[in-house]
Amino acid sequence: MKLIKGIDKESAILFKDGPYKSIKDAISRIRTYFADKPILADLDVNKNIRYYTGKMIADEVDALGDGLIAMGLKDAHVAIVADNSIRYILTDITVSNGVGVVTPIDKYAP
């Protein structure tokens, strides 16, 4: 496997199957290659660190996507008003993953 400049060997595995075809493809690779590895972290309300593995992220994206589609939001423009957080990231990825179009809104904008 040819390494890409600036990418470590462990992360390079995400590119071993060639270029990504879609966000869905990227999520699938994260689920496959990083299923049990923590790749995102967030603080809970008690300031404890909660780690999210590749499988947890992929499962959250799937569940949220199913829920949004069940609510009738397939192919909709979905506005996201949120702080920069794991919830924002998962919502953005989910909507971009095939639900609709993401419209991020800066909650601090006048």
Secondary structure, 3 states (H helix, E strand, C coil): CCCCCCCCHHHHHHHCCCCCCCHHHHHHHHHHHCCCCEEEEEECCCCCEEEEEHHHHHHHHHHHHHHHHHCCCCCCEEEECCCCCHHHHHHHHHHHHHHCEEEECCCCCC
